[in-house]
């Protein structure tokens, strides 16, 4: 057991945590980067820098990063071409009094790539974009209710339908209704219960459990029949699974689409785009912010989108993701490990744990994190591949999986969690997917 060595890895992170948390709730601006995901004592809680596919914490530990800033990074941290474009733009200005032509240039690239993008508006976060899409759909249809399939951000219209609804007026939350993916009866029940009242149906077209082609085709058919605006939330899948996003990959064009994360390789930018006859209402639907045309992020996006258009970036991500998935599956097979499978697109694979195979799945997951972190692999619940993940990093990840899965099997067989897990297990969390 390497308990002391493990604890000594994170002395500075754990020293800083109470001080930071006294000033910043959860010690993070982002829920999914907070201590709710990274249990204290056994985790790197604060980063000092990142480059390529690697991250270093404030204790100086190096990691192969499979979180990739929550899938916001696709090329790799510190891409030289992106950095150069941002540095050049910095000398020209960041936020100007008048719109910069970069807005038009980036919008043109999006129009060329994305099937649904007839008109385009920019914002800063995926939550901005999805909230704007819902407001626009309500304006276009004159209806209020929304059907939900997936995770769509922090704002009231969505989060009010979840267990994290503290502070959301009931008058808002009752307008949003979740349906079960790939369950036509669940969907049709809502169509029947809310006749002529549904403004929009929004879903993630690819996720841990993805809609089947048959289900998506039915959704597209029924939304057209009922005059419901179909919105694809491609905050993650956009510019990751295909140049035109999941809608190109799946061959189904929604009415509106939202994008974020990887569009600018970590710079804050999101997109709302769609049919011209709907988007034209943006001259009256208020969707505005001082930093909506911020130019450093647009400069980064221009580079990223140009590479995606001309250099087969998404194909390369899929190839690298498939290599990683094969390596991990080989580790699972070699260890004869039961209870873990991979699911999703090769560039965005989810770890699917079978709870029935373990005495306490939260203890198992916490031990998994503890041991992967100790071996220099920064991971949560998915593989968010980047262009910078190379053969050496994939081999290192495979080796870590082999060791950690073997340990979990031993601990589960002996029921020796108390001797091997150094902290209390993770608490049940608000699940976004």
Number of C-alpha atoms within 10 A of each C-alpha: 8 9 12 9 10 19 16 13 20 23 15 16 20 20 11 14 18 13 11 13 13 10 10 12 11 17 21 16 10 8 13 14 18 16 19 16 18 20 19 19 20 26 24 28 24 21 15 11 14 19 13 20 24 21 24 20 20 17 18 15 16 20 22 23 28 24 22 27 19 17 24 24 27 29 28 22 25 17 19 12 13 22 16 15 18 22 14 12 17 14 8 12 12 17 16 13 6 7 13 16 11 18 19 14 15 22 23 16 17 27 18 15 20 22 21 23 28 20 20 25 22 26 24 20 19 25 22 24 28 30 21 22 30 23 19 25 28 21 17 19 17 12 15 18 20 24 21 21 20 22 19 25 18 16 14 18 23 27 20 22 19 16 10 13 16 10 8 16 12 12 9 16 18 13 17 21 18 19 19 13 20 18 12 14 11 13 21 14 11 15 17 9 9 12 9 16 19 26 26 29 24 26 25 25 25 24 19 19 16 19 20 15 14 11 16 19 14 15 21 19 11 16 19 13 9 14 14 25 26 24 25 30 30 27 29 25 29 26 28 34 25 23 26 23 26 25 23 17 14 16 13 16 19 21 26 29 30 33 27 31 28 29 30 26 28 23 21 22 29 25 30 25 26 27 17 15 11 20 23 15 14 17 8 9 16 11 18 14 12 10 14 22 24 23 24 26 25 29 26 27 29 24 22 23 23 15 16 22 18 9 11 12 24 25 16 15 25 21 16 22 24 17 17 25 21 16 20 22 18 15 22 20 12 12 16 12 16 14 13 15 16 19 18 17 20 23 29 25 22 20 15 16 17 12 13 9 12 17 12 13 16 16 19 22 16 23 25 20 23 24 24 22 24 22 20 19 24 23 19 23 16 20 27 27 29 32 22 19 23 14 12 9 18 20 15 15 23 21 15 21 24 19 15 21 22 18 16 22 17 13 18 16 11 9 13 12 18 11 10 17 20 18 16 13 17 19 12 8 10 11 9 11 11
